[in-house]
């Protein structure tokens, strides 16, 4: 499952390093197959296929059976933009903070934003 709580120093990302590479690849090359993606991100096909399964299950990628190059195969498309992916994780983090520390979050917001 794609992790919703991964935070990096310079940006927030819901993706592991391989997930990020794969999502970036399908953002730039929508309608790619597993072997194309595997070559594009320099990762084993089995790792790419398993990661794509997680991305599809988490709603970040769409799998379609289409005819390409004269044969049917599964092709992958992004379901969200890079901004939407970041928005989802920020919303998840804020929702979690509100659930656990509601009053503190509101007080902090008032101090920082509504000065």
Buried (B, 14 or more C-beta within 10 A) or exposed (E): EBEBEBEEEEEBBBBBEBBBBBBBBBBEBEEBBBEBBBEBBEBEEEEBBEBBEBBBEBEBBBBEEEEEEEEEEBBBBBBBEEEEBBEBBEEBBEEEEEEEEEEEBEEEEEEEEEE
